């Protein structure tokens, strides 16, 4: 799983989100602490959230790649949104194709566009925590910083969805750490990787993106696309070709294992 390079849009997003994070550092109750020796980190929440905390079931901390549809399953994953221009178009395309996907949302984006988060859920797709600010250097930061990025994003996404919690956690650029994986798993969010990077963020051209997916789908079932961060018209055009091609090859569409 290749690490994504730094991107201008994500740099601007990080700068914006740092203000949110700075305020949250002083006020947020969604901090984390290391668990007992031999255990993973545990999330500490305020009393009003204690009941919801008790309802969370810990999942595996191993990074998931497999599909719940088995060997011929494919997981379509959509990162960095929601976006008011592109997410509705992606949702319509998926609906027309009869395909369900996993949306890895940035917390501040979810907070800004809660109606889109609710629409994603209403259409039967799953939610994934993609942190507050998409910091691809998270694995070099403190555990407190990682906790805040993951847990505050979880809170934002859950609130925006109307109470539906994210079922996965995808580290920006694949910047997982043992701590972040254990923390996410303790909150019921399976760490989520990818096998095929469509490279759509770089807008290399529709033909190139389609060829990449066709060539690399044998590497594994989880395919990475984006619905935010700039013009995603190439993504839409590529999906219009890729989804029917995958069906023709005998693949079915599912969700990452949990």
C-alpha positions in Angstrom: 0.0 0.0 0.0 1.8 3.1 -1.2 1.8 6.3 0.8 0.3 9.3 -0.9 2.4 12.3 -1.4 1.5 15.7 0.1 -1.2 17.5 -1.9 -2.0 21.2 -2.2 -5.7 20.7 -1.4 -4.8 18.7 1.7 -2.4 21.3 2.8 -5.1 23.9 2.7 -7.5 21.5 4.5 -4.9 20.9 7.2 -4.4 24.6 7.7 -8.1 25.1 8.1 -8.6 22.1 10.3 -5.7 23.0 12.6 -8.0 25.8 14.0 -10.6 23.2 14.8 -8.0 20.9 16.3 -6.6 23.7 18.4 -10.0 24.5 19.9 -10.7 20.8 20.4 -7.4 20.4 22.2 -8.7 22.6 25.0 -12.3 21.5 25.1 -12.7 18.0 23.6 -13.4 15.1 25.9 -12.5 12.7 23.1 -8.9 12.2 24.3 -7.2 8.8 24.6 -4.9 7.1 26.9 -2.8 4.0 26.7 -4.5 0.9 28.1 -3.1 -1.5 30.6 0.1 -3.3 29.8 -0.6 -5.7 26.9 -3.8 -3.9 25.9 -4.6 -1.3 23.3 -5.5 2.3 23.8 -8.9 3.1 25.3 -11.0 6.1 24.5 -12.0 8.3 27.4 -15.4 10.0 27.0 -17.5 12.3 29.1 -20.4 10.9 31.2 -23.1 11.7 28.5 -21.2 9.6 26.0 -20.6 6.7 28.4 -23.6 4.7 27.3 -22.7 5.0 23.6 -19.1 4.0 24.5 -20.4 0.8 26.1 -22.3 -0.1 22.9 -19.1 -0.1 20.9 -17.7 -3.6 20.0 -14.0 -3.8 19.4 -12.9 -5.2 16.1 -9.6 -6.5 14.7 -6.8 -4.0 14.5 -5.3 -5.7 11.4 -5.5 -3.6 8.3 -8.4 -4.9 6.2 -8.1 -5.5 2.5 -10.5 -8.4 1.9 -14.1 -8.2 0.7 -17.1 -9.6 2.6 -18.1 -11.0 -0.8 -15.2 -13.4 -0.9 -12.6 -14.0 -3.6 -14.6 -12.4 -6.4 -15.7 -9.4 -4.3 -14.7 -5.8 -4.9 -14.7 -3.0 -2.4 -15.2 0.5 -3.9 -13.9 3.1 -1.5 -14.4 6.9 -1.9 -12.1 9.2 0.0 -11.9 12.8 1.3 -15.5 14.1 1.0 -18.2 14.8 1.3 -18.1 17.5 -1.4 -21.2 19.5 -2.4 -20.3 19.3 -6.1 -18.9 15.8 -6.6 -20.4 13.6 -3.9 -24.0 13.9 -5.2 -22.8 12.9 -8.7 -20.8 9.9 -7.3 -23.9 8.8 -5.3 -26.1 9.0 -8.4 -23.7 7.0 -10.5 -23.4 4.3 -7.8 -27.2 4.2 -7.5 -27.6 3.8 -11.3 -25.0 1.0 -11.2 -26.5 -0.8 -8.2 -23.2 -0.5 -6.4 -22.6 0.1 -2.7 -19.4 1.8 -1.5 -17.5 2.8 1.6 -17.0 6.6 2.0 -13.9 7.6 4.0 -14.9 11.1 5.2 -12.8 13.9 6.6 -14.3 15.1 9.8 -14.5 18.8 8.9 -16.1 18.0 5.6 -18.7 15.8 7.3 -19.4 18.6 9.7 -19.8 21.1 6.9 -22.1 19.0 4.8 -24.2 16.8 7.1 -27.0 16.4 4.6 -24.6 14.6 2.3 -23.5 12.3 5.0 -27.1 11.4 5.7 -27.6 10.8 2.0 -24.7 8.4 1.9 -26.1 6.4 4.7 -29.7 6.5 3.3 -28.3 5.0 0.0 -26.9 2.0 1.9 -23.2 2.9 1.8 -20.9 2.6 4.8 -18.9 5.3 6.6 -15.2 5.4 7.3 -13.2 7.8 9.5 -10.5 9.6 7.5 -9.4 11.9 10.4 -10.0 15.7 10.8 -7.5 17.1 8.5 -6.0 14.4 6.3 -2.5 14.8 7.7 -0.3 12.2 5.8 2.4 12.6 8.4 0.2 11.4 11.3 2.5 8.4 11.9 5.2 10.9 13.0 3.0 12.7 15.5 2.3 12.1 19.1 -0.4 9.6 20.4 -2.4 12.5 21.7 -2.5 14.1 18.2 -3.4 10.8 16.6 -6.2 10.3 19.1 -7.6 13.8 18.5 -7.5 13.3 14.7 -9.3 10.0 14.9 -11.8 10.5 17.7 -12.9 14.0 16.9 -13.5 12.9 13.3 -15.5 10.0 14.5 -17.6 12.3 16.6 -18.1 14.8 13.7 -19.1 12.0 11.3 -21.4 10.3 13.7 -23.2 13.6 14.5 -23.5 14.6 10.8 -25.0 11.2 9.9 -27.6 11.4 12.6 -26.1 8.8 14.8 -24.6 6.3 12.4 -21.0 5.5 13.4 -18.2 4.9 11.0 -17.3 1.2 10.7 -13.7 1.7 9.4 -10.7 4.0 9.9 -8.4 4.8 7.0 -5.2 6.6 7.8 -4.4 9.5 5.4 -1.9 8.3 2.9 -1.7 5.0 4.7 0.1 6.6 7.7 -1.1 4.0 10.2 0.7 3.3 13.5 0.2 0.4 15.9 -1.4 2.9 18.3 -3.8 4.4 15.8 -4.9 1.0 14.6 -5.6 -0.2 18.1 -7.4 3.0 19.0 -9.7 2.8 16.0 -10.3 -0.9 16.6 -11.3 -0.2 20.2 -13.9 2.2 18.8 -15.3 -0.5 16.5 -13.6 0.9 13.4 -11.6 -1.6 11.4 -8.4 -0.2 10.0 -8.8 0.0 6.2 -6.2 -0.2 3.5 -6.4 -0.5 -0.3 -5.0 -2.8 -3.0 -5.6 -0.7 -6.1 -5.0 3.0 -6.2 -6.8 4.5 -9.3 -4.5 7.6 -9.0 -7.6 9.6 -9.7 -6.4 12.4 -7.4 -3.6 13.2 -9.9 -6.1 13.3 -12.8 -3.9 11.2 -15.1 -6.7 10.8 -17.7 -9.6 8.5 -17.8 -8.0 5.8 -20.0 -5.0 5.7 -17.6 -7.2 5.3 -14.6 -9.3 2.6 -16.2 -6.2 0.7 -17.3 -4.7 0.9 -13.8 -7.7 -0.7 -12.2 -8.0 -3.4 -14.8 -4.3 -4.2 -14.5 -4.1 -4.1 -10.7 -7.5 -5.6 -9.6 -5.7 -9.0 -9.3 -3.7 -7.5 -6.4 -6.8 -7.4 -4.2 -10.3 -6.2 -4.0 -10.2 -2.8 -2.4 -10.1 0.1 -4.9 -9.4 3.7 -4.0 -11.2 6.7 -5.6 -11.9 10.3 -4.4 -15.0 12.5 -4.3 -13.3 15.7 -3.1 -10.1 17.8 -3.5 -10.7 19.3 -6.9 -12.2 18.4 -10.2 -13.4 14.8 -10.0 -14.9 14.6 -13.5 -12.3 12.0 -14.5 -13.2 9.9 -11.5 -16.8 9.8 -12.6 -15.9 9.0 -16.2 -13.6 6.2 -15.0 -16.2 4.7 -12.7 -18.7 4.6 -15.6 -16.3 2.3 -17.4 -14.9 0.4 -14.5 -18.1 -0.7 -12.7 -19.7 -2.4 -15.7 -16.3 -4.0 -16.7 -15.9 -5.5 -13.2 -19.4 -6.9 -13.4 -18.6 -8.4 -16.8 -15.6 -10.1 -15.3 -17.7 -11.8 -12.7 -17.0 -9.6 -9.7 -19.6 -8.5 -7.2 -19.5 -5.4 -5.0 -19.3 -5.6 -1.2 -17.8 -4.0 1.8 -14.4 -4.5 3.4 -14.3 -7.2 6.1 -14.7 -6.2 9.7 
